[in-house]
Amino acid sequence: MWWFPDLGDQVLGAIWPRRMPSAVHTVFVSDELAVDAEVLAYYDQGRERTRLERTSRLEFLRTSELLERFLPAAPTTVLDIGGGAGAYALPLARAGHDVTLIDPVPLHVEQAREAGVQAAAIGDARSLQFDDHTFDVVLLLGPLYHLPDRDERLAALREAARVVRPSGLIVASVISRFASTLDGIQTGFLIDERFEAIVRHDLATGQHVNPQRVPGWFTTAYFHHPAEIEDEFNDASCLVQELLAIEGPTSGLHDLDVWLDDAERTAILLRAIRRVESEPSLLGSSSHLFVVATPTPSSAPSGIS
Ligand SMILES: C[S@@+](CC[C@H](N)C(=O)[O-])C[C@H]1O[C@@H](n2cnc3c(N)ncnc32)[C@H](O)[C@@H]1O
């Protein structure tokens, strides 16, 4: 399950204005920072703290193993942009990295601090409050799919390229263009013609809009086609080094918890995903994709070698 299907939530359509991605309503969470009101309202429901332990267990396992594989050995300095409640920041800090988490949702910053992430602050991927070349590693595990406009995603990537050291790494996750189709089949959401209309729009544009705010159908987002990722990163001074499936082709697996509750079956499943994680013809079947990039030399500000 690639998104946040908490069907027990109340219907929120009544309190959210209908909007398309180009007409973003914003809320000021501090004097400087304006956040998309929909993102804020979505996460203010408090789903993020437990999501990875419940509906997104495979995403967590695979993202953790990929981080371990690609991040340099501790200690490094890590900026976790859109770090949520600290799901990855905390283990990285425990492993000896010096981790700074930023997130535009005050609840997440509070939860991350409570969980033990000491350097957690309000911040926005599109405009970072850090000096050039400050971090060895910059994580963008979430913000890119919350930025439906390409220019805003480019701004976030350029900021990541600016604050990372020239020899550093930018690690991002995106949602696949085909995630809602696959999830709609698995869950049966596609039987609802409103969901089918959303999926048609997703496929045509990448922009996922849930105008009636139906619980379980996610919030406004951008779903990347695997074939567009390299160019998008390139256009923002980031050179893609690896593009890998996070969950792999597991969307149809209705008994995923049975696999994950059994250590031996989990190991078999993880080995199966690893064997096809970089297979181009299967990338789009993974709910999330993992991107490892380096800043292009031209992203260095003038005067700094
Ligand atoms: C699905 S959560 C992912 C949290 C965590 N990184 C993870 O992988 O589990 C997406 C996160 O992106 C954050 N986010 C949304 N828009 C953002 C923006 N413009 N800048 C930075 N973070 C943003 C959200 O507040 C949320 O914490």
PDBQT file of the ligand as one rigid body, heavy atoms in Angstrom, charges set to zero:
ROOT
HETATM    1  C1  LIG A 401       5.168  11.005   3.528  1.00  0.00    +0.000 C 
HETATM    2  S1  LIG A 401       6.001  12.110   4.543  1.00  0.00    +0.000 S 
HETATM    3  C2  LIG A 401       7.612  11.376   4.601  1.00  0.00    +0.000 C 
HETATM    4  C3  LIG A 401       8.295  11.554   5.909  1.00  0.00    +0.000 C 
HETATM    5  C4  LIG A 401       9.648  10.865   6.016  1.00  0.00    +0.000 C 
HETATM    6  N1  LIG A 401      10.667  11.567   5.242  1.00  0.00    +0.000 N 
HETATM    7  C5  LIG A 401       9.529   9.445   5.514  1.00  0.00    +0.000 C 
HETATM    8  O1  LIG A 401      10.098   9.120   4.485  1.00  0.00    +0.000 OA
HETATM    9  O2  LIG A 401       8.866   8.665   6.172  1.00  0.00    +0.000 OA
HETATM   10  C6  LIG A 401       6.298  13.538   3.558  1.00  0.00    +0.000 C 
HETATM   11  C7  LIG A 401       6.905  14.660   4.356  1.00  0.00    +0.000 C 
HETATM   12  O3  LIG A 401       7.217  15.742   3.479  1.00  0.00    +0.000 OA
HETATM   13  C8  LIG A 401       6.916  16.938   4.176  1.00  0.00    +0.000 C 
HETATM   14  N2  LIG A 401       6.759  18.036   3.226  1.00  0.00    +0.000 N 
HETATM   15  C9  LIG A 401       5.682  18.374   2.494  1.00  0.00    +0.000 A 
HETATM   16  N3  LIG A 401       5.920  19.482   1.778  1.00  0.00    +0.000 NA
HETATM   17  C10 LIG A 401       7.197  19.857   2.044  1.00  0.00    +0.000 A 
HETATM   18  C11 LIG A 401       8.026  20.937   1.646  1.00  0.00    +0.000 A 
HETATM   19  N4  LIG A 401       7.600  21.868   0.800  1.00  0.00    +0.000 N 
HETATM   20  N5  LIG A 401       9.273  20.995   2.160  1.00  0.00    +0.000 NA
HETATM   21  C12 LIG A 401       9.725  20.059   3.021  1.00  0.00    +0.000 A 
HETATM   22  N6  LIG A 401       8.974  19.033   3.433  1.00  0.00    +0.000 NA
HETATM   23  C13 LIG A 401       7.733  18.914   2.964  1.00  0.00    +0.000 A 
HETATM   24  C14 LIG A 401       5.657  16.597   4.941  1.00  0.00    +0.000 C 
HETATM   25  O4  LIG A 401       5.410  17.504   5.993  1.00  0.00    +0.000 OA
HETATM   26  C15 LIG A 401       5.964  15.199   5.410  1.00  0.00    +0.000 C 
HETATM   27  O5  LIG A 401       6.614  15.196   6.654  1.00  0.00    +0.000 OA
ENDROOT
TORSDOF 0
